[in-house]
């Protein structure tokens, strides 16, 4: 149900016309059209905790909402969730071990709305390194907007198993960088230390409402960020172009500051930068004042500490150059859904006051525009929720629990705000092992972070109701003036020039592509589709060369086979092409630069979980000892050699256990270049390897040669090699690489005078992998389907036998439920059992009771410490 904004404006200037008569209908109409048809969506994810280890599971629950409460469209039915980490890349075209870190998506899932819930999971890759990561979520509709406005949350990932192995390598003075690169790590370098020595600050002076006018007074907000990405305390002076001091400034510990300049000079200004440690950096230039323009000065007047009263207002002063008044300047105030105030400016200096009570929580904006929609000044401000509002309550039967004890958790919502479409998610985790630095919850994200780009330090402080509201509103206003809010381009909206959406809202799944022949797009071709796992069979004629398969429903790992024939039903010279899925572009999201650390106790718990997994999927990569290279020959069980029972050296051979650290991130070609010395993956898609002199046998030649490739015992032509090397490494059973004289028996032919046998690569694929030639008119693929739901497992200790189980219960996440429904009284009870840990637990419940009624509640429950028997 759509809500209308309640507001009250106390005008401090006289106005002869009524409020309704002062509204230019076109401005309001254009914004309303955009709000109902083109407004964006917001996505929020609640995760079970903030810290995860390699092979751990990230459980999440998604919430999707239209940014405008006037939107005429339902929210999307699918969200995309991605895990983004810093991945180490090696330049496989180089003979050296050159490598670099780059943010990349390591896991991606598509989540379908099921029973009005978006719930899913992502497994942290086994070879992931300790460090910070981002979990990102978005809908297809959100692809029309910049990636920085998609949901993202910072996570801490750990890998104690890899860290221990790397530490052992460093203790043993392993100096070969390639040995570290195979683990996705680098050797210690001086680059990190030199970067720490270079302090440097990013210091910005930001005029209120975007600009200031020469010869007038101005408020300037300051934001300083250090190398670690966090706010920094600095100070200095502001000078005019002649070197005269205009004023002094100082930022607080969060990097915020503000100065008032009584009379702005006509030309340039700059500021010195110093800190308490003695740093004295280069001077920073300030924005040059304009000759004519508009400025908006805002100031909160809040007397209450617990709730908004009728006297709590936001006062605005609008100063306009006399030359601009003839352009029909108008003041508008809007939130994400509507323009709720719009009045013509008649004087150079005008004032108005906006009552805060009754305003919808979230970000609002006041702008000055002309009749053509050009923006002259804009100022955002945040309205925080009232502290005395009705809130979600969570209670437990006791404040502390022993080991393997049942905990009953009661969740209650006040009857006045309970609704049928309310939904909540519940997590319980070990505080010592699962708590990170991320403070965002559904309320702070939807109302603030979702519309700002950049890192918001200490975001939880602004929504802490125990702090007086006037303090939080004052600091939030400084945040808004320094964060660069541009969520809505009001000028484009008013002018009707908003970008036309390319991506629609996704309610059902769709596949699309085209049909081509050797010369051009195929006209009048017939296309057939088969997906056996979902019992899909369809056929249709393509008139334009492009095809679309609409309104289908398929989970992940669904294989589609597509074929095409000519209009006579006989020609097979037509090739169907399945368009690749399109996902959000990469964006470097701001993250804390603090190093991720963990305790020895955490390491012991994680190693116990990792090495005791029952399914056997893991516990191998970090137990393997380095391969000892010897001259002893053997015949591998899964040998890819075209010569039966041909004995080889162990260092020539690699199987699935050797490839395991590379499976998630490497193709066959990349792996071969990384695993075997002196092999290079060239830009043409082929492999170059070392040739050795027949006389010396073991010394690498100064020249390289193309690698001869065998696939499942069959020799491959040089034209077949490039696509073969793009094969996922997960499809490969084993490989052998031989160079020098031992490669001679596998040569196709020797050229006269060539004394250098070409290196040889032999490949054996897994049984399910097809390597035969597919007909020209048939193609296939695995487009991203939705993830099948999996229920979180939580053990029960409700019998004497269960209580006596010897296996240690070291769970970090105790309980997770992504979709909790309340009854008609706004209540429900869930239960779980504690583990063998002595750590306290954090209970987090968050969700939404109705449109824009967000709830977050947390509770710490203690543990009863078991007494240690006294020694006799």
N, C-alpha and C positions, 0 to 999 in steps of 0.2 A: 504494500500500500504506500503510495507516494505521500511524502510529508512536505508540508509547506513550512518554510522558515519563518519563525517568529522573530521579529526584531522591533526595535524602537530607536528612532533617531532623534536626538535632541539637537536641533539646529541652533547655532549661536549667531546666525545672521538672519536678517529679516527676509521673508520670501512672500511675495504677493500672490503667487499662484499656488495651487494645491500640488501635493506630491505627484499625483497621477498625471497632471498636466505637464510636469517637468520631465517626463520620460520620453526620450526619442524612441519610438516604437521599433525602428529598424534595428537598433543595437540589441535590444532585448530579444527581438525575434530571431536574429542571426545566432545569438548565443543559445537560445532555446532550441533551435534546430540542430545545432551542433551537439548540445547536451543530450537530446533525445535519440539522435541517429549515429553520432560519431564519437561519443565520449569513450575513453579507454576503460579497460578492465584492470583490476588489481588482483594479485595472487599472494597469498601468505601460506607459509609452511610452518607447522609445528613439528619439531623433531624430538625424538625421545630423549636426547641429551646433546651436549655440545662437543664432546671429546670421543674420538673413535680410534681404534687400532686397526692395523692391516688385517683383513678378512672379517672385520666386525660388520654388523648390519646397521645401516642408517634407516630407522623407521620414521615415516613422516605422514602427516595428515594435511591435506590442502584445503584452503578456503578461497573461493573465487567470488568476486563482487564487482558490480558495475560501479565506476567512480561517480556516476551521476545517479541520483535517486529518481530522475525523470527519464532514464533510458527506457526505450520501448522494446528492447531486446532482452531475452533471457541470457543468463551467463553461459559461457562455453561449457561443453561437456567433456573436454579433454584438457589436461595440462601436461607440459613437458618439464621434466625434472632432470637436472644435470649436475654432476659432480665435477668441479673444475679444480685442478691442482697445478703446481709448477712441475712440469715434466722436463727431464733432461734429454736433450736431443744431441745426437752425434751426426756430424756431417759425413755421411757415408761416401760422398764423392771425393773425399780428401784422404790422402795417405796418412795424415796425422790423426791424432785423437781429439781434434777440435770439437768442443761441445758447448752447449748453451742451455739455459733454462728458459722455458716459455710456458705461459698459462695455456692449458688445453683441457678439453672435455675428456675425462677418462671413463665416465659412465653416463648413459642417458636412458631414461625411461619415459614412456608415455602412459599417463594415468587416466583411466576412464571414470566418470562419475557413476557410481553404483550405489543405489539407495541414498542418493543425495550426499554421498561422501567420496572424497578423493583420498584414497589411502594406498600407500605403496612402500617400497623399500629399495635401497641400493647397497650392494656389498662393496666395501672398500677394497680396491685391488691389493693383492697380496704383496706385490713389489713396490707399493707406494712408500715414499720416504716420509720421515717425520717432518712435519711442517704445517703450515696453514693452508686451508682450502676454502672453497666457496661452493655452497649448494645453491643452485639457481633454479627458478621456476617461472614459467610464463605460459600464456595461451597463444593460439595462433593469431588471434586478434591483436595481441600485444606486439607482434612482429612489425606492426605499422609504426611503432614508436621507437625511440632510441633504446639501446640495450641497457643503458644505465638506469632506466626506470623499471626494469624487471626486478622481481623479488630476488634478493640474494642474502645469504646469511653466512657469516664466517664460522668455520669449524676448525677444530684442532685435530690433526691426524698424527698418530704415533706408529712407530714400527720398532719396538725394542729388539726384535729378533735381528733385523737388518743392522740396527745401530750397534749391537754387540759384535756382529761379524765385521763391520767396518772398523770398529775400535780395535779388534784383534789384528786386522790387516795393518793398521797404522802402528800398533805396538811392535809388530814384526818388521817394520820399516819397508813395507811394500811400496815401491816407487813407480810402478807401471800404472799410468793413469787409466789404461784400458781395462785393468782389473776392477777398478772402481766404477768405470762407465758401464760395465756389464751388470752392475747392481743398481744402476741409476743414480750413482753418487759421483762426487768429484773428490780429488785429493784436496787436503787443506791448501789454500793458496793465500797469498798476501793481499789479494784483491779485497777481501772482506775487511781486513785490518785497515787498509788504506782508505776504504770508504768510511770507516768509523772516524778517522782522523779529520776528514773534511766535514765540518759541522754544517754550515750553511742553513739558511732559513728561507721559507717561502712566505714573504710578508706582503700583505695586500691592504691597501687603504681604499675603502668602498664608500662612495657618497650615498647617503640615504636617498632612496627612490631612483638611483641610477646616475644622477648627475648633480652638479651644483653650478650656480650662476655667479660669474665674476662680480665683485663689489657687494655681495650679499653675505649673510651669515649662513653657515652650513654645519650639519652634523655628519661626521665621517666615522664609520665603523672600521675596526681593524681586526684582521685575522692573521695569526702567525702559526705556521706549521713547521715542525722540525723534520730532520731526516728520517725519523722513525714513524712519520705520518701522524704524529699526535701534536696537540697544541703545545706551544712553547712560550715561555715568559721572556720577553725582550723589552727594551726601552730605548728611547732616543729622542731626537728633536726633529721637528718639521721646519724646513727652510724655504724661503722664496728663492727666486732665480738669482738674487744678489747676495745670497748667503745670510740674510737676516733670519733670526729664529722667529717663527710664527707661534709655535706652541710646543709643548713637550707631550710625549705619550708613553704609555706603559701597558703591556698586556698582562692578563692574569695567567694562572697555571694552565688554563685550557686554551691559551692563545687569543683570548678575546680582549678587545679594548674599544674605547670610543673617545673622540676628541670633538670639541666645539671650536670652530673658527669664526671669529666675529666678523671679519671682513676679508673675503677671498681676494687674492691678488689676480691680476689680469693674465699672468703667464705661468710658467712651469713652477712646480713645487717638488721637493724631494725630501727624503727622511734618512737619518742615520740609523744604524742597527747595532745594538750592543746587548750583551747579556751579563749576568752576574759572574760568569766564569772568565770574563776578560775578552770575550770575542768582540771584534770590531769589524763588521763586514762592509761590503760596498753599499753605497747609498741607493735607496729605492725611489723611483720616480712615482709621483702621484698623478692621477688623472687631471688633465688640463681643464680648468673651468670654461663653461660655454658663455657666449655673449648674451644669448637669449635662450630661454627654456622654461621649464616648470619643475618645481621641487615639491615634495610631500614630506612634511615633518610629522611624525607620530609619537605619541607618548601615552602610556597606560596610567590610569588613575584608579587604583584598586585599594580599597580600605579593608576589605574582608580578608580573612585568612582561611576560612573553611568553605565558603560558597560565594557565588556572585550575588551582589545586592543590586538594588535599583540605582545606586550611585556609582557603581563600577563601570567605567567607560574607557574608551580609547579615543583620545583627542587628536584630531588632524588639523594641520595648518597647510594650506595650499598656496604657494607663491608662484604667480605666472608673470612672464614678461608682458608688458603692455602691448607689444607688437603682435602677440599671439592671440589676444582676446577676440580678434575679428575672425578667427578660424572656427568659431563655434565649439570651444573647448567644453568638455563634459567630464564630470567625475562619476565613475562607476565603481561599485563595490560588488564583488562576486565571491562565491565559493565554487566548489567543483561542479555544481549543478545548475546554478542560476545567477543572474544579475539581480540582486535584491535592493540595490539603491542606484539611482541614475539621476543626476541633476546638472543643469547647465551652469557654467562658471561665468559670472557677470563682473567680477572685480579681480584686480591683481592679487589681493590678499583675501582669502576666505578661510573659514573655519567650520568644522562640524565635529560632532561627538557621536560616537557609536556605542550604544549600550551593549554590554557583553552578555548580560543575562538573556537567555533564549536563543543565542546564536548556536548553530550546530558546531560541535567540536571538529577541529581540523584546520587546514590552511585556508585562509581567505586572502583576497588581494584587493587593493584600492588602486585605480589607474586613472590617469587623465588622458583623454583621447579627443580627437577632433571629429568633425562630422564625417570624414572619410575613413575613420578607423585608425589613423596614425597615433601611436602611443608616444606621449611626451614624458611621462613619469609613471613609475609603477612601484608599489611597495607591498610586500607580502607580510602577513602577520598570522600568528598561530593562536587559536582559541583552544585551551586545554579543557578537558572534561571537568565538571564540578566535583570537588572532592567528596561531597556529601551524597552523591548519587547512590542508588541501590546497587549492590554488588553481589557477585557470586561468593558463596561460602563453602568451605570444605572443612570437615571435622573427622577425627579418628577417635576410636574408643579409648586410646591411651596415648601418652606422650612419648613412651619408649617401649621397645619390643626386643625380645630375645631372638636367638637364632631359630630359623625355620618356624616362626610363629605367624599365625594368620592376622592380617590387618584388614579391617573393614573401613572403607573410606566412603563417607557420605557427602554427596554433592547437592547443594541446595541453591536455588535461584528464587529471589523474592517473587511472590505471586504476581505482583503488578507488572513485571517485565518478562514473565514466562510466555513462550510462544510455541506453537506446534512445529515450526520449522527450525527451532534451535538445535544446535549440535555442538558437541564439545569433544575434545581429545584429552587423554589423561596419560601422563608419564610419571614413573617413579624410578629414580636412579640413585646410585651411590654417589654422594656428594664429593668424596675425596677422589673419585676416579672418572666422573662424568661431567663435572662442572667446568665450563670454560669462561671466557671473558665476554661472550656475546650477551647483551642485555635486552635485545629486542623481543617484544612479545606482540601478540596480534593487535593490541590497542596502539602501542607506540609505532608499529609499522604502518597500519592502515591510516592513522591520523597524521603521521609526520614523515617517517623514513621513505614511504612509497612515493613521495612527490619531490624528494631531494636527491641530488647526486652528491657524492663525496662522503667521507667518513664522518659520522656523528659520534663524537666522543661522549661517553657517559650518558647515553640516551635515556637510561632508566631513571636518572635524576629528575628529568622534566615531568615524569609521570608518577613520581612518588608522592602520594597524597598526604604523607605525614609532614611534608615541607609546606609552609604557607604558600597559598596560590599566588600571591603577589610577587614573591621571590621567583617562583618558577616561570611566571609569565614574563617578568622582566628579562630573565636570562634567555628564555625562549625567543624573545624578540631580537636580542642580539644575534642569536643563532640564525634567525631568518634573514637578517640583513647581511650576513657574511657567507651564507651557504650557496648563493647563486640560484635561487628558485626560478625555474622556467618551465614548470610542468605544463602550463597552458600558454600558447602563443595568442594572447588576446587580440592582437592586431589582425592576425590571419583569420581568426574566428569571426570578428566583427565585419571584416571585409569579404567574407565568404571565400577565402583563399586557402583554407585548410587542405592539406595534402589528401588526395583521393586514396582511400584504403586499397591496398593491393591484396592483403590477406583478409579473408572473411572470418566470421565466428564459426567455430567447428562444432557442429552438433552431431554429425555423422562422418564416418571416414570416407575419403575419396582418393582414388588413384587416377593419375593422368599421364599422358605420354604422347608419342607420335609414331607414325609409320613412315619409313623412308625407303626409297629404292636407290640404286647406285647413282642416280642423277639428281633426285629432288624428293620433296614430300610426295607420298603416294596418295592418289585420289581414288575414291571408290574401292578402297581395300576393305576386306572383311576381317575383323579382329575377334579372336576367341580367347576367353579367360577361364582358367581352371585353378582352383585352390582346394585340394582334396581334404585338407584338415578341417575346413569349415563347410565342406560340401557345396562349394560354389562352382557354378558352370554358367557362363554367359557368352553371348555372341552378338555382334552388331556391325553395321557397315559404317565406315568412316568416309565422310564426304570431303572434309577439309584437310585431311592428313593428320589431324590431332584427335585424340580420343580421351574420354573421361568416363570413369567407372564410379558412379555415385552411390551414396547410401548403402555402404557395405559396413560390416562389423567384423573385425578380425583381431585376435590377440597377437602377441609377439611370437616370432618364429613361424609365422604363416608363410608358406612358399606359394608364390603365384607363378604360373606358367602361362605365357602369352604367345600366341601365334598369329600370323597374318598371311592371307593369300590375296591374289588379285581379284578383280571383279568377276572374272570368269571362273573363279574357284580353283584354278589350276596353277597359276604362276606363283612360284615360291621365291621370287626375287625381291620380296618386300620384307623389311626387317622392323619389327615392333621395338620401340625403345620405351622403357619405363622411366619416367622422370624421377630423379633422386629426391628424397625428402629434403625439405628446406628447414633449417634450424636457425636459431638466433646467432648473429655474428659474435665473435669473441670480443670481450671488453675487459680491460684491466680494472677489476673492482678494487676499491681501497680496502686494504687489510692491515691489521696491526703488524708491525715489523719486529715485535718481540719474539724471541726464540721460544719455541715450544719445549717445555721441560716436563719431566715426570719423575716420580719418586721410585726408589727401589721396590717398595711394596707394590706399586702399580705395575712395574716391570714383571715382578714375579707372578702377579695375577694374570696378566696378559699372556705371558709365556705358558702358563698352565692351561689357559683356555685354548691357545693356538695349537699346542702340541698334543692335546687330548681330544681333538675333534673326532667324533665317531665316524664321520662320513669319508675320512681319508682324502678329502679334496686338497688339504693343505699339509703342513708339517713336513715338507720335503725340501723346499727351496733353500732353507737356511740350515738344514742338517747335513747337506752334501759337503764332503770334503773336496778341496781342489783336485782336479784330475791330475794324476801323476803320469807324465809322459814317459813312456818306455818304448823299447824297440820290440817288445813281445807282440806277436801276431795272434789274432783271434778271428773267428767268423761270427759276426753279429747275428742274433736271432731274427731281427727285422732288417736285414741288409738290403740296401737299394742297388747293390752291384748287379750289372747285367751278366756278370760271370758267376755262375752258381758256386757257392761254397768257397768264394775267393777270400783268403785271409788278409786282414788289414791291421794296421796299427791303431791302438786305442785313440790316439790324438787326432786321427783322421775322421772319427765317427762322432755323431751327435744324435741322440734320440730325444723322446718327449721329456724325459727328466732334465736333460741339459737345456732344453728350449723353454722350460717353464717360466723363468723370469722374464722372457721376452714375448710370451704369447699374446698378451693384451695390447701390446704397443707396436709390434714389428711385423713387417711383411717378410716373406721368405728371403728376398734379396737383401733387405736391411740386416736380417739376422746373419746371413752368410758373411756379409762384409764386416760385421762386428765380431763374429765368432772365430774366424780364421785369419791368421796373420797375412798381411800384404795383399788382401783382396779389396778391390775397390768397386763400388757400384756406380757406374758412369751415368752421365746425364741422358744417354740414349736408351737407358733401360736395360743395358747388358752388364755383364760382370767382366772385370779385368783381373787377372791373377798373375803371379810371378812365374816366369820360366826359369829353369835352372840349367846350367851348363852340364852336358853329358859327362865331361871330363871330371868336374869337381863334385857333381852330384848333390851337394848340400848347400852351396852358397847361392843366395838369390841373385838372379841376373839383373842387370841394369835396365832391362827391358821387360815389359809385360805383354801378355797376350790374352785374347778372348778365351773365356772358359768354355770348354765342351760340357754340355749338359745332357744327362740321361734322366728320364722320368719313368719310373716303374719299369726300368730295364730297356726302354726305347730311347734311341738317340733323337734329340730335338734339333730342328733347324734353327738358324740364327734368328729367323723371323718369329719363331714360336717362343723364344726365350723371354723377351720383355714382359708379355702378359703373364707368363708363368711365374716370374719373380715377384709379381704383385699379389700372388696367392697369400691369403692369411696364413700365418705360421701355425695356427691351430689346426689346419688341414694336413699338416706334414707329420708323418710317422718317424722318419729318420733321414739323415743326409750323410754323405761321405764327401770329403774334399781332399783331393790328392794333387800334389805338384811335384815336379822333378822327374827323375827316372822311373819311380813307381807308377807314374801316370801313363807310361808308354803303352802298356797293354790295352788301354782304353782309347787310344787315338783313332779317329776315323780314317785319317790318311796323313802321311808326311809329305810336305813339299820338298822338292829337291834342294839340298843345301841347308835345310832347317834342322839345326842340331838342338833345338829347344822344344821338348815335348810340351804341348799346351796343358794347362791345369784342367782338372776334370771335377765336375760337381755331379753327384748322383743323388736322386731324390726318390723317396718312397712316400706316397700319400696314404692317408688313413682309408680304410675300406669304403666309407660312405662317400668319398670325394670322387666325382666324375671327372675324368680327364680325356674322355673321347670327344670328338668334334660334335658340337650341337648344330642342328640344321640352321641354315641361314635365316629362315623365317620364324625361328622360335627363340624366345628369350625368357628369362626367369629372374626372380629376385625375392628378397625378404624385406619389404618395406616395414618401417617401424610400426608395430602393433601395440595395443595396450597391454599392460602388465597384468597377469592374472593375480588376484588377491591371495595373500598368504596370511594366515593367522599367527600372531605372536605367541610363542610357547612360554608358558610360565608353570613351573612344577608345583604340585600340590603336596603338602605334608600333612594330610588329614588322616593318616593311619599310623600305628606304631611302627610298622615295617618301613614306611616312607621316612619317618623321623630318624631311623637308624641306618639309612643308606650311608655307606662309607665314602662314596664319591663326594669330593669337596664341592660345595655350591659357591662358586666365585662370580656369580652374575654381577654385571655392572648395571644393566637395565633390569630392574625387578619386574616392572609391569608396563605394558603399553596397550592402550585401546584407542584407536583412531576415530571412533564414531560412537560416542555415548549419547543416548537419548534420555531426556528427562520425562517423567510421567506428568499427568495433568496437574499435579501439585508442584511441579518444578523441582522434583527430587529424584535421586537414584542412589544406589549403593553398589560399589564394586569392591572386590576383595583380592588380595594377593598374599603371598608368603614371603617372609624375609629370607635372606641367604645366610651363609656362615660368616659373613664379614661383620666386623664391629663398627663400621663406619655409619654415620648418620645418613638418612635418606632425604632426598628432596622430592616432594610431590608437586607437580605442576598440572594445572587444569586451565585450559583456555579454549575459547570458542566464541560463538555468536548466538545471541538469543533471538534477535530480530535484525532487520536491516539497520546497520550502523550502531548496534548495541553490542560492543565488544567486551569480553570478560577475560580476566586473567587472575588466577589465585594460586598461591604457593604456600607450602607448609613444610617445615623441617620436623621430622620425627627422629627421636634419639634411639639409641641402642642400649640394651642392658648388658653391661660388660660382665663376662663370666669370670668368677674369681678363680685364681690359680691355687690349687691345693698346696698347703705348706709342706715343705720337705721334712721328712722324719729324721 
